[in-house]
Amino acid sequence: MELRYLASFVAVAEELHFGRAAKRLHMAQPPLSQQIRQLEKELGVQLFERSTRSVRLTSAGESFLQPVRKVLEDIGIATRVAKAAGRGEFGRVSVGFAGASSHATLPLLTRAVRATHPGIELAMQGQNYANRALARVADGSLDLGFVRLPVDRPGVATRVIAEEELVCALASDHPLARQERIDVADLAGEPFVGFPAGTGSSVRDVMLQTCEKAGHNPRIVQEAPDSYTILALVAMGVGVTLTLTSCTHIQQTGLVYRPLTGPPVVLRAALAWRTDNPSAALRSVLEVAREALPAPEGD
């Protein structure tokens, strides 16, 4: 059993999407699919349930995930210890992220860290939405998190890395798609697609708050774990949604974006970390982040 197969399994298990997992591993999707099939053949069990719309872990896959993470972590530690004497600074920084918006900034940070501090491992942990990432930074289970302001956690520091606005996404044949701007009040009674409740999604929270300010509670008819799936459902005509300008690069047939009327609803994306975290590697990553992810003008 090859270690790269185990790493591929963990990437697919965390992303639950072969395309995103392949991008994360810097490889094409067909070889990744072949590795997973080979791993399943060697184990004699099915690790994933696949359909044209979703990827899910089987019970065998769920049982396999944590031990594999431990194996990969132990191998990583052994490798770093062996190379430390000849390379100088090294360490491990856990980073929590989720959503299409972090996918735009995260590669800038990871490439810069690899270039300046090759001995530092960034342990990427997906599906950590903004509020959940913040909670995990606060309790010490994450070193660094991609979050959204405001942040009111004792001992947690933040630095703004981007500003985004809320926009409406809807099917191109929706009657409101003919308008240049969408009044959120006009979405009353419309079916909505959104992130699941309880995941810690700040985008879901802001969508609910924005609709409530416009005088209605959005009727969420279907939930999905990521912006790519949500916007695909919108393009299918399942419902409308409020999303961020950082997601408008996602282009699908039958999908359009429209700005909102009135004052813009601005969300500020930030990095968050505990001020008492003793990790020297974290401090090095934060220094790199100041150059790789400069604060927006005015922050």
C-alpha positions as CSV (number, residue, x, y, z in Angstrom):
1,M,0.0,0.0,0.0
2,E,1.6,3.3,-1.1
3,L,1.6,6.3,1.1
4,R,0.5,8.5,-1.7
5,Y,-2.7,6.5,-1.9
6,L,-3.3,7.2,1.7
7,A,-2.7,10.9,1.2
8,S,-5.1,10.9,-1.8
9,F,-7.7,9.1,0.3
10,V,-7.5,11.8,3.1
11,A,-7.8,14.6,0.5
12,V,-10.9,13.1,-1.0
13,A,-12.4,12.3,2.4
14,E,-11.9,15.9,3.5
15,E,-13.1,17.6,0.3
16,L,-15.8,15.1,-0.6
17,H,-15.1,16.1,-4.2
18,F,-12.6,14.5,-6.5
19,G,-12.0,17.7,-8.5
20,R,-11.1,19.8,-5.5
21,A,-9.1,17.0,-4.0
22,A,-7.1,16.7,-7.2
23,K,-6.5,20.4,-7.3
24,R,-5.4,20.3,-3.6
25,L,-2.9,17.5,-4.4
26,H,-1.7,19.3,-7.6
27,M,-2.6,16.4,-9.8
28,A,-5.2,15.5,-12.5
29,Q,-8.5,13.9,-11.4
30,P,-8.3,10.6,-13.4
31,P,-5.0,9.5,-11.7
32,L,-6.5,10.4,-8.3
33,S,-9.6,8.3,-9.1
34,Q,-7.4,5.4,-10.1
35,Q,-5.4,5.6,-6.9
36,I,-8.6,5.5,-4.8
37,R,-9.9,2.5,-6.8
38,Q,-6.5,0.7,-6.3
39,L,-6.6,1.4,-2.6
40,E,-10.2,0.0,-2.4
41,K,-9.0,-3.1,-4.3
42,E,-6.1,-3.6,-1.9
43,L,-8.3,-3.2,1.1
44,G,-11.2,-5.2,-0.3
45,V,-13.7,-2.6,0.8
46,Q,-15.5,0.4,-0.7
47,L,-14.4,3.6,0.9
48,F,-16.6,6.1,-1.0
49,E,-20.2,6.1,-2.3
50,R,-20.1,8.0,-5.6
51,S,-22.8,9.5,-7.7
52,T,-22.9,12.2,-10.4
53,R,-23.8,14.8,-7.7
54,S,-22.0,13.8,-4.6
55,V,-19.2,11.8,-2.9
56,R,-19.7,10.3,0.6
57,L,-17.6,8.1,2.9
58,T,-18.9,4.6,3.5
59,S,-18.8,3.3,7.1
60,A,-15.6,1.6,6.1
61,G,-14.2,4.9,4.9
62,E,-15.2,6.7,8.0
63,S,-13.4,4.0,10.2
64,F,-10.3,4.2,8.0
65,L,-9.9,8.0,8.0
66,Q,-8.6,8.7,11.5
67,P,-6.0,5.8,11.6
68,V,-4.7,7.0,8.2
69,R,-4.4,10.6,9.4
70,K,-2.4,9.3,12.3
71,V,-0.1,7.3,10.0
72,L,0.5,10.2,7.8
73,E,1.1,12.5,10.7
74,D,3.6,10.1,12.3
75,I,5.4,9.8,9.0
76,G,5.5,13.5,8.6
77,I,7.0,14.0,12.1
78,A,9.6,11.4,11.5
79,T,10.6,13.0,8.2
80,R,10.8,16.5,9.7
81,V,12.9,15.3,12.6
82,A,15.4,13.5,10.3
83,K,15.8,16.6,8.2
84,A,15.8,19.3,10.9
85,A,19.5,19.3,11.6
86,G,20.4,20.1,8.0
87,R,17.6,22.6,7.3
88,G,17.1,24.8,10.4
89,E,13.7,26.0,11.4
90,F,10.8,23.5,11.0
91,G,7.4,22.9,12.5
92,R,3.8,22.2,11.8
93,V,1.0,24.8,11.6
94,S,-2.6,23.6,11.4
95,V,-4.8,25.8,9.2
96,G,-8.6,25.7,9.1
97,F,-10.5,26.9,6.1
98,A,-13.6,26.4,4.0
99,G,-15.4,27.8,1.1
100,A,-14.6,29.3,-2.3
101,S,-13.4,32.6,-0.9
102,S,-10.5,31.0,1.1
103,H,-9.5,29.0,-2.1
104,A,-8.6,32.3,-3.7
105,T,-6.2,33.4,-0.9
106,L,-5.0,30.1,0.5
107,P,-2.7,29.1,-2.4
108,L,-0.9,32.5,-2.1
109,L,-0.1,31.7,1.5
110,T,0.9,28.1,1.0
111,R,3.2,28.9,-2.0
112,A,4.9,31.7,-0.1
113,V,5.5,29.5,3.0
114,R,7.0,26.7,0.9
115,A,9.3,29.2,-0.8
116,T,10.5,30.9,2.4
117,H,10.3,28.2,5.0
118,P,10.4,24.7,3.4
119,G,10.8,23.2,6.8
120,I,7.3,24.3,7.9
121,E,4.4,22.0,7.2
122,L,1.0,23.6,6.8
123,A,-1.5,21.0,7.9
124,M,-4.6,22.0,5.9
125,Q,-8.0,21.2,7.5
126,G,-10.9,21.8,5.2
127,Q,-14.6,22.2,6.0
128,N,-13.9,24.6,8.9
129,Y,-16.3,27.4,8.2
130,A,-15.6,30.8,9.6
131,N,-17.3,30.5,13.0
132,R,-16.1,26.9,13.5
133,A,-12.6,27.9,12.6
134,L,-12.7,30.7,15.1
135,A,-14.0,28.4,17.8
136,R,-11.2,25.9,17.1
137,V,-8.5,28.7,17.1
138,A,-9.9,29.8,20.5
139,D,-9.8,26.4,22.0
140,G,-6.3,25.7,20.6
141,S,-7.2,22.8,18.3
142,L,-6.2,25.0,15.3
143,D,-3.1,27.3,15.0
144,L,-4.5,29.5,12.3
145,G,-8.0,30.0,10.9
146,F,-9.6,31.8,8.0
147,V,-12.4,33.7,9.7
148,R,-14.7,36.7,9.2
149,L,-15.1,39.8,11.4
150,P,-16.3,40.8,13.8
151,V,-14.3,38.6,16.2
152,D,-14.9,38.9,20.0
153,R,-12.8,36.1,21.5
154,P,-10.4,36.9,24.4
155,G,-6.8,36.0,23.5
156,V,-7.5,35.8,19.7
157,A,-5.8,38.2,17.4
158,T,-6.9,38.9,13.8
159,R,-5.6,40.6,10.6
160,V,-7.9,41.5,7.7
161,I,-6.9,40.0,4.4
162,A,-9.8,40.8,2.1
163,E,-13.2,42.6,1.9
164,E,-16.1,41.0,0.1
165,E,-19.7,42.1,-0.7
166,L,-22.9,40.1,-0.6
167,V,-24.5,39.5,-4.0
168,C,-27.5,37.6,-5.2
169,A,-27.1,34.4,-7.3
170,L,-30.1,33.1,-9.2
171,A,-31.1,31.1,-12.3
172,S,-30.7,33.1,-15.6
173,D,-34.4,32.4,-16.4
174,H,-35.6,33.7,-13.1
175,P,-37.9,36.8,-13.5
176,L,-35.6,38.9,-11.2
177,A,-32.6,38.1,-13.3
178,R,-33.7,40.8,-15.8
179,Q,-33.0,43.4,-13.1
180,E,-29.6,45.1,-12.8
181,R,-29.8,45.0,-9.0
182,I,-31.8,42.9,-6.6
183,D,-33.8,44.3,-3.7
184,V,-33.6,41.6,-1.0
185,A,-37.2,42.4,-0.1
186,D,-38.2,41.1,-3.5
187,L,-36.9,37.7,-2.5
188,A,-39.6,37.2,0.1
189,G,-41.3,33.9,-0.6
190,E,-38.6,32.6,-2.9
191,P,-37.0,29.2,-2.2
192,F,-33.4,29.6,-1.0
193,V,-30.4,27.3,-1.1
194,G,-27.8,27.7,1.6
195,F,-25.2,26.2,3.9
196,P,-26.4,23.8,6.5
197,A,-27.4,25.1,9.9
198,G,-24.9,24.3,12.7
199,T,-21.8,24.3,10.4
200,G,-20.5,27.6,11.5
201,S,-21.0,29.3,8.1
202,S,-20.8,33.1,8.4
203,V,-22.3,33.4,4.9
204,R,-25.5,31.6,6.1
205,D,-25.7,33.9,9.1
206,V,-25.3,37.0,7.0
207,M,-27.9,35.8,4.5
208,L,-30.4,35.2,7.3
209,Q,-29.7,38.6,8.8
210,T,-29.9,40.5,5.5
211,C,-33.2,38.9,4.7
212,E,-34.6,39.6,8.2
213,K,-33.6,43.3,7.8
214,A,-35.5,43.3,4.5
215,G,-38.6,42.0,6.3
216,H,-38.7,38.3,5.7
217,N,-37.2,35.0,6.7
218,P,-35.7,33.1,3.8
219,R,-37.3,29.7,3.1
220,I,-34.3,27.4,2.7
221,V,-35.5,24.4,0.7
222,Q,-32.1,22.7,0.2
223,E,-28.7,22.8,2.0
224,A,-25.3,22.0,0.6
225,P,-21.8,22.0,2.2
226,D,-20.0,24.3,-0.2
227,S,-20.5,27.2,-2.5
228,Y,-19.8,25.1,-5.7
229,T,-22.7,22.8,-4.9
230,I,-25.0,25.6,-3.7
231,L,-24.4,27.6,-6.9
232,A,-24.9,24.5,-9.1
233,L,-28.3,24.0,-7.4
234,V,-29.2,27.6,-8.0
235,A,-28.3,27.2,-11.7
236,M,-30.7,24.2,-11.8
237,G,-33.5,26.4,-10.6
238,V,-33.8,24.9,-7.1
239,G,-33.7,28.3,-5.5
240,V,-31.9,31.6,-5.1
241,T,-29.0,32.4,-2.7
242,L,-27.0,35.3,-1.3
243,T,-23.3,34.7,-1.8
244,L,-20.0,36.7,-1.9
245,T,-18.2,38.5,-4.6
246,S,-15.3,36.2,-4.2
247,C,-17.5,33.3,-5.4
248,T,-18.5,35.0,-8.6
249,H,-15.6,33.4,-10.5
250,I,-17.7,30.2,-10.3
251,Q,-19.5,30.3,-13.7
252,Q,-22.1,27.7,-14.7
253,T,-24.6,27.6,-17.5
254,G,-27.9,29.0,-16.2
255,L,-26.3,31.0,-13.4
256,V,-26.2,34.8,-13.0
257,Y,-25.1,37.2,-10.2
258,R,-26.7,40.5,-9.4
259,P,-25.5,43.2,-6.9
260,L,-28.0,44.2,-4.2
261,T,-29.7,47.5,-4.0
262,G,-28.9,49.9,-1.1
263,P,-25.7,50.1,0.9
264,P,-23.3,47.2,0.3
265,V,-23.2,44.4,2.8
266,V,-19.5,44.0,3.4
267,L,-17.8,41.0,5.0
268,R,-14.2,41.2,6.1
269,A,-12.1,38.1,5.8
270,A,-9.3,37.7,8.3
271,L,-6.7,35.4,9.7
272,A,-7.1,34.5,13.4
273,W,-4.7,33.0,15.9
274,R,-4.2,32.8,19.6
275,T,-1.9,35.4,21.0
276,D,-0.5,33.0,23.5
277,N,0.3,30.3,21.0
278,P,4.0,29.5,21.6
279,S,4.7,28.1,18.1
280,A,7.7,29.7,16.4
281,A,6.5,28.2,13.1
282,L,3.2,30.0,13.5
283,R,5.0,33.3,14.0
284,S,7.0,32.6,10.8
285,V,3.8,31.9,8.8
286,L,2.2,35.1,10.1
287,E,5.3,37.1,8.9
288,V,5.0,35.5,5.5
289,A,1.3,36.2,5.4
290,R,1.9,39.9,5.8
291,E,3.6,39.9,2.5
292,A,1.6,37.2,0.7
293,L,-1.8,38.5,1.9
294,P,-1.6,42.2,2.5
295,A,-4.4,44.0,4.2
296,P,-6.9,45.8,2.0
297,E,-6.2,49.5,1.6
298,G,-7.4,51.4,4.7
299,D,-7.1,48.4,7.1
